[in-house]
């Protein structure tokens, strides 16, 4: 089958303007609000189609063509490169507030020197937040001490989530096309719309920003019944920040309400 741009770009005017809206909004070329212009055009055309009883059916079937998959993967890779570049450039343009970035970077540097001590706080590293799971980043400071390690680690954690979503979807859906469509929807929601994820990306640094890929990996281990890896990952999650005991409660509620592992679920809830 011959592939062309038309297999990705909708031919219906309403869907075309929706596509333009998302592209303009994602690129940021039109500023914070000007993307609403193509959005209003889409709303106008779609409203007209509804009134004439000819609304366009918005589906994700187009994502399953080989051309669309290559296009979406390329878009994801561009997103990865841009986010990594922005993370580095924010440091040199003074866009990171220095307190948390500097404080945690100082802790990691001290750990690399064998001192579990915060020069800012004058206390043990864990006196402010319980974050032992962040400590392995200190190995990078042995090679080259730089604040970039903490901000890049946060960005890599954020960018790795769609890959784990795809892995979970592949094992949750027998239909490969359905698994891919759900991956596209959830991946786009995570990278473009989900406020907690975006806030953690734009905020300077907190150890809890490293937790999302570990949470998804724990769920993947739960699906596969790899219990040793599951419990190890759950313990690692607790070590990113003291408030992540909420993840244990969430897993516990899921097990109690939706799986046969109710005893394990109650155990997780009671632990926190």
C-alpha positions as CSV (number, residue, x, y, z in Angstrom):
1,X,0.0,0.0,0.0
2,X,1.4,3.4,-0.9
3,X,1.9,5.7,2.0
4,X,1.4,9.4,1.9
5,X,1.0,12.4,4.1
6,X,-2.7,12.2,3.5
7,X,-2.8,9.0,5.6
8,X,-1.9,11.1,8.6
9,X,-3.4,14.6,7.9
10,X,-7.2,14.4,8.0
11,X,-9.1,15.4,4.9
12,X,-12.2,16.6,6.8
13,X,-11.9,20.3,7.5
14,X,-13.0,20.0,11.1
15,X,-10.4,17.3,11.9
16,X,-7.8,19.2,9.9
17,X,-8.3,22.3,12.1
18,X,-8.2,20.1,15.2
19,X,-4.9,18.7,14.0
20,X,-3.6,22.2,13.4
21,X,-4.7,23.3,16.8
22,X,-2.8,20.5,18.5
23,X,0.3,21.1,16.4
24,X,0.3,24.9,17.1
25,X,-0.3,24.3,20.8
26,X,2.4,21.7,21.1
27,X,5.0,23.8,19.2
28,X,4.4,26.9,21.3
29,X,5.0,29.0,18.2
30,X,1.8,31.0,18.7
31,X,2.4,31.8,22.4
32,X,0.3,30.9,25.3
33,X,-3.1,31.7,23.9
34,X,-3.1,32.2,20.1
35,X,-3.5,28.5,19.5
36,X,-7.2,29.2,20.4
37,X,-7.7,30.8,17.0
38,X,-7.5,27.4,15.1
39,X,-9.4,25.8,18.0
40,X,-12.3,28.2,17.6
41,X,-12.3,27.5,13.9
42,X,-12.5,23.8,14.7
43,X,-15.4,24.4,17.1
44,X,-17.2,26.5,14.5
45,X,-16.9,23.9,11.7
46,X,-17.7,21.0,14.0
47,X,-20.8,22.8,15.4
48,X,-22.0,23.5,11.8
49,X,-21.5,19.8,11.0
50,X,-23.5,18.7,14.1
51,X,-26.3,21.0,13.2
52,X,-26.4,19.5,9.7
53,X,-26.3,16.0,11.2
54,X,-22.9,15.3,9.6
55,X,-20.4,15.4,12.5
56,X,-17.0,14.0,11.9
57,X,-16.2,10.9,13.9
58,X,-13.0,11.5,15.9
59,X,-11.2,8.2,16.2
60,X,-7.6,7.0,16.8
61,X,-7.7,4.5,13.9
62,X,-5.3,6.7,11.9
63,X,-2.6,6.0,14.5
64,X,-2.3,2.4,13.4
65,X,-1.0,3.0,9.9
66,X,2.7,2.3,9.5
67,X,3.2,5.9,8.3
68,X,1.4,7.3,11.3
69,X,3.4,5.2,13.7
70,X,6.7,6.4,12.2
71,X,5.4,10.0,12.3
72,X,4.4,9.7,16.0
73,X,7.6,8.0,17.0
74,X,9.6,10.8,15.2
75,X,7.5,13.4,17.0
76,X,8.2,11.7,20.3
77,X,12.0,11.7,19.6
78,X,11.8,15.4,18.7
79,X,10.0,15.9,22.0
80,X,12.7,14.0,23.9
81,X,15.6,16.0,22.3
82,X,13.8,19.4,22.9
83,X,13.1,18.6,26.5
84,X,16.7,17.5,27.2
85,X,18.0,20.6,25.5
86,X,15.6,22.9,27.4
87,X,16.6,21.2,30.7
88,X,20.3,22.0,30.0
89,X,19.7,25.5,28.7
90,X,17.4,26.5,31.6
91,X,20.5,26.3,33.9
92,X,22.6,28.6,31.8
93,X,19.7,31.1,31.3
94,X,19.0,31.2,35.1
95,X,15.5,29.6,34.6
96,X,16.0,27.1,37.5
97,X,15.3,28.5,40.9
98,X,18.6,27.6,42.7
99,X,17.4,26.5,46.1
100,X,16.2,22.9,45.6
101,X,18.4,22.2,42.6
102,X,21.5,23.5,44.4
103,X,20.5,21.8,47.7
104,X,20.0,18.3,46.2
105,X,23.0,18.7,44.0
106,X,25.1,19.5,47.0
107,X,23.8,16.5,48.8
108,X,24.7,14.2,45.9
109,X,28.2,15.7,45.6
110,X,28.8,15.2,49.3
111,X,27.6,11.5,49.0
112,X,30.1,11.1,46.2
113,X,32.7,12.2,48.6
114,X,31.5,9.8,51.3
115,X,29.6,12.4,53.4
116,X,25.9,12.0,54.0
117,X,25.5,15.6,54.9
118,X,23.8,18.7,53.5
119,X,26.0,21.8,53.5
120,X,22.9,24.0,53.0
121,X,20.9,22.6,56.0
122,X,23.8,21.6,58.2
123,X,22.1,18.2,58.8
124,X,22.1,14.7,57.6
125,X,20.8,14.3,54.0
126,X,17.6,12.8,55.1
127,X,16.9,15.4,57.8
128,X,14.8,17.5,55.3
129,X,13.2,14.7,53.1
130,X,13.7,11.0,53.2
131,X,15.3,10.4,49.8
132,X,17.9,7.5,49.9
133,X,16.7,6.2,46.5
134,X,18.1,9.4,44.9
135,X,21.6,8.5,46.2
136,X,22.8,6.4,43.2
137,X,22.9,9.6,41.2
138,X,26.0,10.4,43.3
139,X,28.0,8.0,41.1
140,X,27.7,10.5,38.2
141,X,29.3,13.1,40.4
142,X,32.4,11.0,40.8
143,X,32.8,11.2,37.0
144,X,31.8,14.9,36.6
145,X,30.3,17.0,39.4
146,X,27.5,19.0,37.8
147,X,24.0,20.2,38.8
148,X,22.9,19.0,35.4
149,X,22.7,15.4,36.7
150,X,19.7,16.1,38.9
151,X,17.7,18.1,36.3
152,X,18.5,15.6,33.5
153,X,17.5,12.7,35.7
154,X,14.2,14.3,36.4
155,X,13.6,14.9,32.6
156,X,14.7,11.3,31.7
157,X,12.3,9.9,34.3
158,X,9.5,12.0,32.7
159,X,10.3,11.0,29.2
160,X,10.6,7.3,30.0
161,X,7.0,7.0,31.1
162,X,5.4,6.6,27.6
163,X,7.8,3.7,26.9
164,X,6.6,1.9,30.0
165,X,3.0,2.7,29.2
166,X,3.5,1.0,25.8
167,X,5.0,-2.0,27.5
168,X,2.0,-2.3,29.9
169,X,-0.5,-1.8,27.1
170,X,1.2,-4.5,25.0
171,X,0.7,-7.0,27.8
172,X,-2.8,-5.8,28.7
173,X,-4.4,-5.9,25.3
174,X,-4.4,-8.9,22.9
175,X,-5.1,-6.7,20.0
176,X,-1.9,-4.9,19.0
177,X,-3.7,-2.0,17.3
178,X,-5.8,-1.4,20.3
179,X,-2.6,-1.5,22.5
180,X,-0.9,1.1,20.3
181,X,-4.0,3.4,20.2
182,X,-4.2,3.3,24.0
183,X,-0.5,4.0,24.2
184,X,-0.8,7.0,22.0
185,X,-3.7,8.4,24.1
186,X,-2.1,7.8,27.5
187,X,1.4,8.9,26.3
188,X,0.0,12.1,24.8
189,X,-2.0,12.8,28.0
190,X,1.1,12.3,30.1
191,X,3.5,14.4,28.0
192,X,1.1,17.2,27.0
193,X,-1.9,17.5,29.4
194,X,-1.3,15.8,32.8
195,X,-0.7,18.7,35.2
196,X,1.3,16.9,37.9
197,X,3.7,15.5,35.4
198,X,4.1,18.8,33.6
199,X,4.5,20.7,36.9
200,X,7.3,18.3,38.0
201,X,9.0,18.9,34.7
202,X,8.8,22.7,34.9
203,X,9.6,22.9,38.6
204,X,13.3,22.9,39.6
205,X,13.7,19.5,41.3
206,X,12.2,17.2,43.9
207,X,13.3,13.5,44.4
208,X,9.7,12.5,43.9
209,X,9.9,13.5,40.3
210,X,12.1,10.4,39.7
211,X,9.4,8.1,40.9
212,X,6.9,7.8,38.0
213,X,8.8,5.2,35.9
214,X,9.4,3.1,39.0
215,X,5.7,3.2,39.8
216,X,4.8,1.9,36.3
217,X,7.6,-0.7,36.5
218,X,6.1,-1.9,39.8
219,X,2.8,-2.3,38.1
220,X,4.4,-4.2,35.2
221,X,6.0,-6.6,37.7
222,X,2.7,-7.0,39.4
223,X,1.1,-7.9,36.1
224,X,3.9,-10.5,35.5
225,X,3.7,-11.8,39.1
226,X,7.4,-11.0,39.5
227,X,7.0,-10.6,43.3
228,X,10.6,-10.1,44.3
229,X,11.1,-7.3,41.7
230,X,7.7,-5.8,42.7
231,X,8.5,-5.5,46.4
232,X,12.0,-4.2,45.7
233,X,10.6,-1.5,43.4
234,X,8.0,-0.6,45.9
235,X,10.6,-0.1,48.6
236,X,12.7,2.0,46.2
237,X,9.6,4.2,45.5
238,X,9.3,4.9,49.3
239,X,12.9,6.1,49.2
240,X,12.2,9.0,46.8
241,X,10.2,11.0,49.3
242,X,8.2,10.3,52.5
243,X,4.9,11.2,50.9
244,X,5.1,8.4,48.4
245,X,3.6,6.0,50.8
246,X,0.4,7.1,49.0
247,X,1.6,4.9,46.1
248,X,1.4,1.9,48.4
249,X,-2.1,2.9,49.4
250,X,-3.1,3.3,45.7
251,X,-1.7,-0.2,44.8
252,X,-3.4,-1.6,47.9
253,X,-6.8,-0.2,46.9
254,X,-6.4,-1.5,43.4
255,X,-5.5,-5.0,44.6
256,X,-8.5,-5.1,47.0
257,X,-11.0,-3.7,44.6
258,X,-9.9,-5.2,41.2
259,X,-7.7,-8.3,41.8
260,X,-7.7,-11.6,43.8
261,X,-4.7,-10.3,45.7
262,X,-6.8,-8.8,48.5
263,X,-4.6,-9.8,51.4
264,X,-1.6,-8.2,49.8
265,X,-3.7,-5.1,49.1
266,X,-4.7,-4.8,52.7
267,X,-1.1,-5.3,53.8
268,X,0.0,-2.4,51.6
269,X,-2.7,-0.2,52.9
270,X,-1.9,-1.0,56.5
271,X,1.8,-0.4,56.0
272,X,1.1,3.2,55.2
